[in-house]
Amino acid sequence: MERGRIAQYLAVFALSLSTAAIGTLSGWPTPVIPKINNNETFVDITKDELATLLAMSPPGYVAGSLVNRFITDSLGRRATILASAVPIICGTIITSFARVSWLLYIMHMLWGVGAGMISTVIGIYLAEIVDKDIRATLSTCTKFMFNFGNLMIISIGPFVSYNAINYSLVMLPVVYFAACAFIPESPYYYLKEGKVDHARKSLLKLKDKETAEQELELMKGHVSKEMRNSTSAWELFTGKQYRKPLVIAFGLKLAQIMTGGRSIQQYMGLITQEIGLDVKVSTLLIIFGAFKFAVGVMSSTVIDRVGRRSVLIYSFLSTGICLAIAGLYFFLQEVIRVDHSVLKAYGTVAFIAIILSNGLSIGFNSIIGVISAEIFPLNVKSVAMTSVNVLSGCLGFVVAKSYQAINNVAGFWGVFWAFASIALAGALFSYMTAPETKGKSLEEIQEMLQINTASSDEDEKLSDIEVIEMVENCRESKESRKGGIL
């Protein structure tokens, strides 16, 4: 194996530790909510307060994404990943001694801030350092580790005390901070800042020496073209060339969040109790987590072979069908009121449909972040990814708060059929708009989407001095525009 490829794998492994930490924190409510309902904790919290607690993570996610917008381009991708550990560490410390609901609100919001920072920057970083033929596979590995963190907390959580769960979380951000301290900075970031020598050194760590200089020349041409354009949010939302990637990224993110996978996982303990199977909730949660983890392993091996677009379409479609089947079970239980002794025999079908829906959703959950990082050019990538994650946080808050409200009005059948409708709509949207980016470089993807960032052929190869001068001219132009506005 080439030395550069090994460096890429090691960098992705370090990043995967951060997503494993986020996955553990994301799965925290799954074993904790049954403990709260069974009065196994010292926290005094009502059902409405619990719904508010779960809804606090999305606003934190938005805040983290907005913070990320400024530090990703100013301090770098690597520094942003390291900074994300700070709110997570603070949140886990609060969890260890919180005894009232409002402290848990703060904890969950801080976790959301860290998750927003990581999810925004990790897609950008991987798209910029990983070879195009393994980009989707390695990006999926970070999602695989997210599911591994989920599996650990879901499997162990039911068998240990509430305090033991919380104390075990403290070391997670410390571990990934230590691992990510050694990853190289993105060469694209260095070129964007005019630091060509730093970019060369970073590239030599990530690529084979024989091709590193050639790739540096290509990167310099790519960066110089894209840096000619404005990087403001106004340009992103008003520029016609960005309209297509915006529609794709926002539409996919809308479908992803509104299918309600996270809410289903968080309330999985209560949902399984409602089905009424003659199996312990702890056992059902382990089955749920193990299946989701297994699907994540399989998806990481086939995603670059099958292609992004196919995975999107079929994972949305299959998720929608499974959610509809689960909704049918609850419709018979809650509306038709079929006798429990008759319906109980089909409870296993409903449970399998639920875990299948959550497991199969890994397909689009893994791919959507990859596509969003690929389809935007460098000059607006940070702004675009932040905007997508802000939308994600807002939608996540809506789903978390409306889940219980819909359940109160229409029951579980209404919740599952609403999620199923959105998943099926996501399949249709993916079929109509999603591009196939498998095996394509970032430059080829921009050309495919007809994003006009190209210049003349003379700009394909630029000297280090020309790149630095171009970056400085771009900065001076932006500063003069700001001065004119002020």
Residue pairs with C-beta under 8 A, 6 or more apart in sequence:
2 208
3 208
3 209
4 205
4 206
4 207
4 208
4 209
4 212
5 131
5 134
5 208
7 184
7 205
7 206
8 129
8 130
8 131
8 134
8 138
8 206
9 138
10 183
11 129
11 183
11 184
11 206
12 126
12 130
12 138
12 141
12 142
13 179
14 176
14 179
14 180
14 182
14 183
15 81
15 122
15 125
15 126
15 142
15 180
15 183
16 141
16 142
16 144
16 145
17 145
17 175
17 176
17 179
17 180
18 81
18 84
18 85
18 118
18 122
18 176
18 180
19 118
19 122
19 142
19 143
19 145
19 146
19 149
20 145
20 146
20 148
20 149
20 172
20 176
21 88
21 149
21 172
21 173
21 175
21 176
22 114
22 115
22 118
22 119
22 146
22 149
23 145
23 146
23 147
23 148
23 149
23 150
23 153
24 149
24 150
24 152
24 153
24 169
24 172
25 88
25 91
25 92
25 111
25 114
25 115
25 149
25 169
25 172
26 115
26 146
26 149
26 150
26 262
26 265
27 149
27 150
27 151
27 152
27 153
27 154
27 157
27 265
27 289
28 153
28 157
28 165
28 169
29 53
29 54
29 266
30 150
30 153
30 154
30 157
30 265
30 266
30 268
30 269
30 285
31 153
31 154
31 156
31 157
31 158
31 165
31 269
31 285
32 41
32 157
32 162
32 165
33 50
33 266
33 267
33 269
33 270
34 158
34 269
34 270
34 273
34 281
35 41
35 162
36 43
36 45
36 50
37 269
37 270
40 161
40 162
41 162
42 99
42 162
43 98
43 99
43 100
43 101
43 104
43 162
44 99
44 100
44 101
45 53
45 101
45 104
46 101
47 404
48 404
49 101
51 400
51 401
51 403
51 404
52 101
52 105
52 401
53 101
53 104
53 105
53 108
54 108
54 263
54 266
54 400
55 397
55 400
55 401
56 105
56 106
56 108
56 109
56 112
57 108
57 109
57 111
57 112
57 115
57 396
57 400
58 112
58 392
58 393
58 394
58 395
58 396
58 397
58 400
59 109
59 112
59 393
59 397
60 87
60 108
60 109
60 110
60 111
60 112
60 113
60 115
60 116
60 393
61 112
61 113
61 115
61 116
61 119
61 389
61 392
61 393
61 396
62 112
62 116
62 389
62 390
62 393
62 394
63 109
63 112
63 113
63 116
63 393
64 84
64 87
64 112
64 113
64 114
64 115
64 116
64 117
64 118
64 120
64 389
65 116
65 117
65 119
65 120
65 385
65 386
65 389
65 390
65 392
65 393
66 386
66 390
67 113
67 116
67 117
68 80
68 116
68 117
68 120
68 121
68 382
68 386
68 389
69 120
69 382
69 383
69 386
71 79
71 80
71 83
72 80
72 120
72 121
72 124
72 382
73 189
73 192
73 231
73 382
75 83
76 185
76 186
76 189
77 121
77 124
77 125
77 128
77 185
77 186
77 189
78 125
78 180
78 183
78 184
78 185
78 186
80 117
80 120
80 121
81 117
81 118
81 121
81 122
81 125
81 180
81 183
82 177
82 180
82 181
83 117
84 114
84 117
84 118
84 121
85 114
85 173
85 174
85 176
85 177
86 114
87 110
87 111
87 113
87 114
87 117
88 110
88 111
88 114
88 172
88 173
89 170
89 173
89 174
90 110
91 106
91 107
91 108
91 109
91 110
91 111
91 114
92 107
92 166
92 169
92 170
92 172
92 173
93 170
94 103
94 104
94 106
94 107
94 110
95 104
95 107
95 166
95 169
96 163
96 166
96 167
96 170
98 104
98 107
112 393
114 173
116 389
116 393
119 369
119 389
120 385
120 386
120 389
121 385
122 142
122 369
123 139
123 369
123 370
123 372
123 373
123 385
124 186
124 373
124 381
124 382
124 385
125 186
126 135
126 138
126 139
126 142
126 370
126 373
127 135
127 370
127 373
127 374
127 442
128 186
128 187
128 188
128 189
128 442
129 184
129 186
129 187
129 206
130 138
130 139
132 439
132 440
132 441
132 442
133 304
133 439
134 304
135 304
135 370
135 374
136 303
136 304
136 308
136 367
136 370
136 438
137 300
137 301
137 303
137 304
139 366
139 369
139 370
140 296
140 299
140 300
140 303
140 366
140 367
140 370
141 300
143 296
143 299
143 300
143 362
143 365
143 366
143 369
144 293
144 296
144 297
144 299
144 300
146 296
147 292
147 293
147 295
147 296
147 362
148 293
148 296
150 265
150 289
150 292
150 293
151 289
151 290
151 292
151 293
153 165
154 285
154 286
154 288
154 289
155 285
155 286
155 289
155 290
156 165
157 165
157 285
158 281
158 282
158 285
158 286
159 282
160 168
184 202
184 205
184 206
185 198
185 202
186 202
187 199
187 200
187 202
187 203
187 206
187 216
187 219
188 199
188 219
188 223
188 378
190 196
190 198
190 199
190 202
191 199
191 219
191 220
191 223
191 467
191 471
192 223
192 227
192 378
192 471
193 471
194 467
194 468
194 471
194 472
196 216
196 220
196 464
196 467
196 468
197 464
199 216
199 219
200 212
200 213
200 216
203 212
203 215
203 216
203 219
204 212
207 215
217 460
217 461
218 443
220 461
220 462
220 464
220 467
221 459
221 460
221 461
221 462
222 378
222 442
222 443
223 378
223 467
224 455
224 459
224 462
224 466
224 467
224 470
225 453
225 454
225 455
225 459
226 377
226 378
226 379
226 453
227 378
227 379
227 470
227 471
227 474
228 379
228 453
228 455
228 470
228 474
229 235
229 239
229 377
229 379
229 380
229 453
230 379
230 478
231 379
231 380
231 382
231 383
231 478
232 383
233 383
233 387
235 242
235 380
236 242
236 246
236 380
236 383
236 384
236 387
237 246
239 380
241 450
241 451
241 452
241 453
242 376
242 380
242 384
242 451
244 449
244 450
244 451
245 375
245 376
245 384
245 449
245 451
246 384
247 433
248 371
248 375
248 433
248 434
248 435
249 371
249 372
249 375
249 376
249 384
249 388
250 388
250 391
251 429
251 433
252 312
252 364
252 368
252 371
252 372
252 426
252 429
252 430
252 434
253 368
253 372
253 388
253 391
253 392
253 395
254 391
254 395
255 316
255 364
255 422
255 423
255 425
255 426
255 429
255 430
256 364
256 365
256 368
256 392
256 426
257 392
257 395
257 396
257 399
258 395
258 399
258 419
258 422
259 316
259 319
259 320
259 323
259 361
259 419
259 422
259 423
259 426
260 399
260 403
260 415
260 418
260 419
260 422
261 319
261 357
261 358
261 361
261 365
262 396
262 399
262 400
263 399
263 400
263 403
264 271
264 354
264 357
264 358
264 419
265 288
265 358
267 403
268 284
268 285
268 288
268 354
269 281
269 285
271 354
271 412
272 281
272 284
272 285
272 351
273 281
274 330
274 412
275 329
275 347
275 350
275 351
276 340
276 344
276 347
277 284
277 347
277 348
277 351
284 351
287 355
288 354
288 355
288 358
291 355
291 356
291 359
292 355
292 358
292 359
292 362
294 359
295 359
295 360
295 362
296 362
296 366
299 311
299 362
299 363
299 366
300 366
303 311
303 366
303 367
304 438
304 439
307 436
307 438
308 367
308 370
308 371
308 434
308 435
308 436
308 437
308 438
309 430
309 434
309 435
309 436
311 363
311 364
311 366
311 367
312 363
312 364
312 367
312 368
312 371
312 426
312 427
312 430
312 434
313 427
313 430
313 431
313 434
314 363
314 427
315 360
315 361
315 362
315 363
315 364
315 367
316 363
316 364
316 423
316 424
316 426
316 427
316 430
317 423
317 424
317 427
318 356
318 360
319 357
319 360
319 361
319 364
319 423
320 420
320 421
320 422
320 423
320 424
320 426
320 427
321 420
321 424
322 353
322 354
322 356
322 357
322 360
323 353
323 357
323 416
323 417
323 419
323 420
323 423
324 416
324 417
324 420
325 349
325 350
325 353
326 350
326 353
326 354
326 357
326 416
327 412
327 413
327 414
327 415
327 416
327 417
327 420
328 413
329 343
329 346
329 347
329 349
329 350
329 353
329 413
330 350
330 411
330 412
330 413
330 416
331 413
331 417
332 338
332 343
333 340
333 343
333 412
333 413
334 411
334 412
334 413
335 411
335 413
357 423
361 423
364 426
364 430
370 437
371 434
371 435
371 437
372 384
372 385
372 388
373 381
373 385
374 437
374 440
374 442
374 445
375 435
375 437
375 445
375 449
376 384
376 385
377 442
377 446
377 451
377 453
378 442
379 453
403 415
406 414
406 415
406 418
407 414
407 415
435 445
435 448
435 449
437 445
437 448
440 448
446 453
447 454
462 470
